[in-house]
Each structure stands twice: as C-alpha cells, then as structure tokens.
Amino acid sequence: MLTLVGYDITDHKRLAKAARYCGDHGVRVQYSFFECRLEADRLEIFWLGLEELIDPVSDRLVAYRIGHACAKEILTSGTMQGSSLPIAYVF
C-alpha cells in the first residue's frame, strides 16, 4: 500500500530523528513528505515508532493511504522521484 506521510515538527532534534526514520521506510518527495510502500502491519509498526519521536502537544503527523488504483493515477513533473517498486523480477 502506498502511504504519503508528512510531519510538522517544531524541534530540530526531533525533526532530524523523524526525517531519518521516515527515510528508512520510504522516499522523500518533499521536504517533510515521504512516500512509503508498506503492508498494513508494517505501516502500523512504522506509525507507532514515528509517534514515539514527536511531541504530540507541539508537533503534527499525517498519513494518507492511497489505494492501488489511485496510486496509478499520480501525476509528477520535474525532478520528483517516486517510490515505485518493481512489479516483477526476471531471472
């Protein structure tokens, strides 16, 4: 499943940790947005780990789950690179 994950984090230390964490699980598509392709169970684990890195009083997280049909319709232009994964491997 494709999930677009974004954050608004007020503290630079927490921001750096969240950026590293998101980068380990997806591809940065904008400064504070990442495309993550994770199965539902992995997404839950990822989200819980990300929540541990923020201050819920001053920071914000958001995740948009994008279904397969809609993911095929994503438009990009310019230098943007998505997190597309290979559909099949040929040996």
N, C-alpha and C positions, 0 to 999 in steps of 0.2 A: 504494500500500500504506500502511496506517495503522501507524505505529510509535509506541509510547509510550516516551519517552526520559527517564531520570531520572539524577540525579547526587547524590553526597555529596562535597562539596569542602571541604577544611579551610582554605584560604587565601582571604580575602575578595577579593583581586585576581583570582585565578583563577576564583573563583565568579562574579564580575561579568562576566568575559570569557565564561565558559561560558553564563551566562544570556542575554547579548546574542546570542551565536552561535546558541543554540537558538531564541531569539525570532525570529531572522531566517529560520528554517527551519520554524517551527511555532507552535503556540498554547499558551501556558502554561495548564495545567489545575489545577495545584497549585504550591506554592512551588518545588519542584525537579523537577517533571514537566511534560513537553511532549508534545502530540500533533503528530506530524509526518506529513504525507502526501507521501511521496517514492517515486519509482520506485526499483527496486533499485540501479541505477547511481548515482543521486543520493544514495541512502542511504549507499552505501559511501563516497562522497566526503565527505558530511557527517560520518560517523563518524570517518574519518581526521582530519579537521580538528578535531573535538571532542577526540580523543585527544591532539592536539598541545597542547591548552590545560591539561591536567591533569598532576599528579604521580602516576604510577602506583604509587608507594610509599604515598602517604597518601590519595589520592582514589579514588573509585569511580564508574564509569559503568555503566548498564544500559540495554538496549533490548529491548523486547518487540514482535515483529512480530505484527500482528493481521490475519488474513485477512478478506476482504470479507464472508463470511458471518457471522463473529463480530463484525465492526465494526457490522453492522446491529443486533446484539443488545445494544449497550452501553446501560446504564441511567444516567441522570443525574437529579439532583434539585437544587433550589435555584438558585443563581445561576451554576452552572457553564455555560460555553460551550465547545462542542467546535469542532473544526476542519473541520466538514463543508464540502465543496466542492460547487458546483452540479453536477448531473448533466448538464444540457444548457443551452445558451444559446438563447434565441429572439430573432430579429431581426425 
